[in-house]
Amino acid sequence: MAKKASSGKIRVGIGGWTFEPWRGGTFFPQKHPKTRELEYASRKVTTIEINGTYYSTQKPTTFRKWHDETPEDFVFAVKANRFTTNRKVLAEAKPSIDMFLKSGLSELQQKLGPILWQFAPTKKFDAADFEGFLALLPKTLDGLTLRHALEVRHESFAVPEFVALARKHGAAIVYAHHETYPEIADITADFVYARLQQTAAKVETGYTSAEIKTWTAIARNWADGKTAKSLPTIGKPAKPAPTDVFVYFISGAKERNPAAAMAMLKELKT
């Protein structure tokens, strides 16, 4: 939720919804049916990042089922298939991109949120090739407006040229709170996509209460189109404007991620 009408909407969630350690009372209630895990999870968080689409092609009926099992105001982020990004020449990815986009994503209807394009940690920044890739990403799909998020994981992307390129194409650079991936907090689109990946197993909520408060304050800044001074930026600052925010607690101590997301959502209500 946003604190002011002039702010974007803040959504907080997790990656996926099928994870054995979440069962048996850790997140899902005791003996909760596996077939109803998405129904349950989507009522505890406000967004979920679908990762299964990265590894295999889904069917339109599957996307439609996911749509039907979740609340009206719920939103999915969808990770693009690995064959779209794990390639030597990105500008040649059109067939794979088209195949992925036409696999049934539009069956999510208004619940289709950002598409996450994740690149290998070994993939280096090549301005010409990367712009060729961005030019392949459509703005719409079956009447739905598409939002594209770029998760780059090689330090060569931490340059002003990449920030300018992403902003030119209206794509968001994923902010990663990670031990080794580059942190790029520049706002380059009308939304921010953050993946917080340092939850700790010894902390019940993954991040401490103080850290949850800090990330909530950062998310509120993002919703106003502002980047917290504590986060690293590389390019020219964007003009502040209402910005939607998607925050995912993912990886790290994965068993703690639902609790972390729910703690942040609770903090947002204060």
N, C-alpha and C positions, 0 to 999 in steps of 0.2 A: 504494500500500500504506500501511497505517497502522502506527505504531510501537507502539501499545498497544491492548489489547483494548477499552479504554474509549473509543477514538477511532473516528471514522467512517472510511470508506474514501476514499482519495484517488485520483482518476482524472485522467489528463493526456492531452490530445490536440490535435487540429487541426480546422480547418474544411474539410470536403470531402476528396476524395481524387483528384480529377482536375484537375491543374494542369500545364500544359506544362513550366514550368521545373523541376518535380520529376523529370522524365524524363531519361534519358540518364546516370544516375549521381549526380545531385544528391541524390535520395532513392531513387527506384526504380532498380534495377540496369539496366545497359545492355541494350537490346532486351527489356525486360520487357513482356509482353503487357498491353495496356490493359485487357483483360477481366479481368485478375487483380490490378488495382491495389488494389481494396478488400481483397482477401485478404491482400496484402502489407502494406498500411498498418495494418490492424487487428491485425497481429502485431508492430508496432513501437511502437504507442501503445495506450492502454487505453480510449479513447473517441474518437469523432468526432462533430462537429456537422454534421448534414445541412442544407445551405443550399438545395439544389434545391427542397425543398418550399415554400420561401418564394415562389418565382416561378411554379411550376406544380403542378398536382395530380398526384400519383403514383398508380399502380395497386397494389392489394393484392399482385399477383404480384411487383412490384418490391420492396416491403417484405419479402416472403417470401424473395426472392433475397438481399437484403442480410443477412437473418438467417442464412441458410444458409452464406454465404461467410465468416462471422466466428467467432472462438473462442467457446466457451461462456460465458466470463465477460466478454465484451465488451459495452459499452453505447453506444448511440447517443443523442445529444440531437437533437431534431427542431425545426427552426425553423418556426413556424406560417406558414401562407399569408398573404401581405401583405394580402389582402382582409379578414382578421379584425381587423387593427389600423390600417390606413390608412383611417380613416373619421372623419367629423366627430363622430358620436355613437357612442361605444363601446358603450353599453348596448343598442344595436340590432344588435349583431354576432352574435346567436345563430344565424341561418341559416348564416352563413359559418363560424362555429366548428363547428357540427354537421357541415357538409360536409367540413371539413378533418379532423376527428377520425374520421369514418366512411370516409375514403379508403383505409384499410388499415393504420393505425398499429399496430393490435393484432397484425398479422402478425409484428411484431418480437418479440412474446412477452416473455420476461424481459429481452430486450436493449433494451427501450424505456426510455430514461432521461428526463431532464427535457424538457419542451416549452418552447421559447423563444418568447416573445411579444415581438417587437421593434417599438418605436414610433418614428415619424419624429422627427427632431431638432426639428421645428417643433411637435410635439404637446405642449401645455401641460397641467399638472396641473389637473384638475377633480375634486374629491373625490367628488361625488355620481355623476358619470358613470363615473368609474373604478371606484368600488365596484359600480356596476351591471354593469360589464364583468366584474369578478372573480366576481360572483355567478353568472355564466354558465358559469364554468369547472368542469366536473365533477371529482369526486374519483376516479372510476374509469372504465374503458373496457373492456368485455368481460371483466370480472374482474381487470383490471390496475390497480394503484394509479397514479394520475397525479401527477406533480410539475410545478408550473408556475413558470417563471422569467420575470421581467419586466425587459426591457431598455428603460429609459426614457432619453431622450437630450436632454431639455430641462432647463435649470437650475431651472425652477419645481417640479420633483419633489424637490428637495433640501430637504425640510421634514419635521418630525416627524410631521405628519399622514399623509404618504404611507407612512412607515415603519410607523406603527401600523396603517394599512389593510392593507398587505401582510402583516404579522404576524397580523392578525385572520383573514385568509383562508389563512394557511399557504403563501403564495407567496414565493419567493426574489427579492430585488432583485439583479439582475446587477451585480457589481462590474466596472467598466470601467477598465482602465488605458489611458487615451486622452488625447490632447492637449486635446480640447475638451469631451468629454462629462462630465457630473457624476460624481464618485466618491462612491458611497454604499456603505460597507462594513458597514452594519448587517446582522446575521444575523436573518432574519425567518422562516425555515423550518427543516426538519430537514436541509437541504442548502444548500451555498453554490455559486454559479455565477459563475465569474470568466472574463472575456475579456481576455487580455493582448495589447494591440494596438500595442505600440511596439517590435517587433523591428527591428533595424538591419541593413541590407544589408552593412555593413562588418564586422559581427561574425559569425563562422562559426556560432555557436549563437544568433544573433538577439539575445539578451540576454547580457551578459558573465557569466563564471563567478561573480563576486561577486553579480550580480543574480539569477542562477539560485539561488544559495544562499539569498538573501534571500526570494525567492518560495517556495522550498521550506519555509523556516521559517514563513512566513505561512500556507501551506497546512496545515502541521501544527497551527498554532494554531487554524485554522478547524475542523480535524477534531476538536479538543477543545471546539468551541463557543465559541472565544474570538477576538476580533478584535485584530490587531496594533495596538499604540499608534501606529504610523506611518501607519495608514490612517484616513481621516476617517469618523466616524459622526455621526448626526444625532439619532436617537431614543434612547429608554431602552435600556440594554444588556440583552440577553437572558440568561437564566440558562444558564450553560455546560452543554452536553450533547453526547454523541456526534453529530457532524454529518458527513454525506457531503460530499465536495468534488469539484467538476468544474472543472478548469482547462483553458482552451483558448487556445493561441497562434494568433491569427487576425488577419487584416489586417496592417498594418505592412509589413515586408519579407517578404511571404508566402513567398518562396522559402526563407527561413530557418526557418519555423515548425516543420517536422518535426524539425529538428536541436534546436531549443529544447525541444520536448516531450520528445524522447529524453534530452536533457541533464538535464531536471528529474526524469524517471523514474529515471535513474541516480543522481542525488543523493538521491532518496528511499530508495535501498537502503543508504545509508551510515549 
